[in-house]
Amino acid sequence: MSKDLENYIENAKAQMRKGVLEFSVLLSIAGEELYSSDILTRLKGFDLLVVEGTLYPILSRLKESGMVSYNWVESKEGPPRKYYKLTDKGRGVLGKLTDSYQDLGKSINSLIRQS
């Protein structure tokens, strides 16, 4: 495979991941409050490689839009930590995004089966 083709594929994969990162962050905190490093660990466990420099702007956007909130929790290992959780608005948005993602997945899978 040519280097240009390899670069194209890697870029396309990166764009696909970027397209679902906010959705993935919402999913990761849907069940419980999580500290940012726990969110990173959870996402990496599902092969969604995210770094802190990407996660914090996403969390900030989600907070500003009212979809997540955070609580400061004292830590025995250092300064207090922010634990993020979904708001009611975030749960509603997550439900709509989940439906949309599932519909998109069905469409893409149908196209794959046709090719």
C-alpha positions as CSV (number, residue, x, y, z in Angstrom):
1,M,0.0,0.0,0.0
2,S,1.3,3.4,-0.9
3,K,2.2,6.0,1.8
4,D,-0.4,8.4,0.4
5,L,-3.1,5.7,0.7
6,E,-2.0,4.8,4.2
7,N,-2.1,8.5,5.2
8,Y,-5.6,8.9,3.7
9,I,-6.9,5.9,5.6
10,E,-5.3,7.1,8.9
11,N,-6.8,10.6,8.4
12,A,-10.2,9.1,7.6
13,K,-10.1,7.0,10.7
14,A,-9.1,10.0,12.8
15,Q,-12.0,12.1,11.4
16,M,-14.5,9.3,12.2
17,R,-13.2,9.1,15.8
18,K,-13.4,12.9,16.2
19,G,-17.0,12.8,15.0
20,V,-18.0,10.6,17.9
21,L,-15.8,11.9,20.7
22,E,-18.4,14.1,22.4
23,F,-21.0,11.4,22.1
24,S,-18.4,8.9,23.6
25,V,-17.7,11.2,26.5
26,L,-21.4,11.5,27.3
27,L,-21.7,7.8,27.1
28,S,-18.8,7.3,29.4
29,I,-20.3,9.4,32.2
30,A,-23.9,8.3,31.7
31,G,-23.8,5.8,34.6
32,E,-21.7,7.6,37.2
33,E,-19.7,10.6,38.1
34,L,-16.1,10.3,36.8
35,Y,-12.9,12.1,37.2
36,S,-11.2,13.1,34.0
37,S,-8.5,10.4,34.1
38,D,-11.2,7.8,34.7
39,I,-13.0,9.1,31.5
40,L,-9.8,8.8,29.6
41,T,-9.2,5.2,30.9
42,R,-12.8,4.2,30.0
43,L,-12.5,5.6,26.5
44,K,-9.1,4.0,26.0
45,G,-10.6,0.7,27.1
46,F,-12.9,0.9,24.1
47,D,-10.0,1.8,21.7
48,L,-11.0,5.4,21.6
49,L,-7.6,6.9,22.1
50,V,-8.1,10.4,23.6
51,V,-5.5,12.6,25.3
52,E,-6.1,15.1,28.0
53,G,-5.5,18.0,25.6
54,T,-8.6,16.7,23.6
55,L,-10.7,15.7,26.6
56,Y,-10.7,19.0,28.5
57,P,-12.0,21.2,25.7
58,I,-14.8,18.6,25.1
59,L,-15.7,18.7,28.8
60,S,-15.7,22.5,28.8
61,R,-18.0,22.6,25.8
62,L,-20.3,20.1,27.3
63,K,-20.3,22.1,30.6
64,E,-21.0,25.4,28.8
65,S,-23.9,23.9,26.9
66,G,-25.4,22.6,30.1
67,M,-25.0,18.9,29.3
68,V,-22.6,18.1,32.1
69,S,-21.9,19.4,35.5
70,Y,-19.1,18.7,38.0
71,N,-18.6,18.4,41.7
72,W,-15.4,19.1,43.5
73,V,-14.3,16.2,45.7
74,E,-11.5,16.3,48.2
75,S,-8.6,13.9,47.4
76,K,-6.3,12.2,49.8
77,E,-3.6,12.3,47.1
78,G,-3.5,16.0,46.4
79,P,-5.8,18.9,45.4
80,P,-9.6,18.5,45.0
81,R,-10.8,16.8,41.9
82,K,-13.6,17.6,39.5
83,Y,-16.0,14.7,39.0
84,Y,-18.2,15.0,35.9
85,K,-21.8,13.8,35.5
86,L,-24.6,14.2,33.1
87,T,-27.4,16.8,33.7
88,D,-31.0,16.1,32.8
89,K,-30.3,18.1,29.6
90,G,-27.3,15.9,28.9
91,R,-29.4,12.7,29.4
92,G,-31.9,14.0,26.9
93,V,-29.3,14.9,24.3
94,L,-27.6,11.5,24.9
95,G,-30.8,9.7,24.2
96,K,-31.3,11.6,20.9
97,L,-27.7,11.1,19.9
98,T,-27.9,7.3,20.7
99,D,-31.0,7.0,18.4
100,S,-29.2,8.9,15.7
101,Y,-26.0,6.9,16.0
102,Q,-27.9,3.6,15.9
103,D,-29.8,4.8,12.7
104,L,-26.6,5.9,11.1
105,G,-25.0,2.5,12.0
106,K,-27.8,0.6,10.4
107,S,-27.5,2.7,7.2
108,I,-23.7,2.3,7.0
109,N,-24.0,-1.5,7.7
110,S,-26.6,-1.8,4.9
111,L,-24.2,0.0,2.5
112,I,-21.3,-2.3,3.6
113,R,-23.4,-5.4,3.0
114,Q,-24.3,-4.1,-0.5
115,S,-20.8,-3.4,-1.6
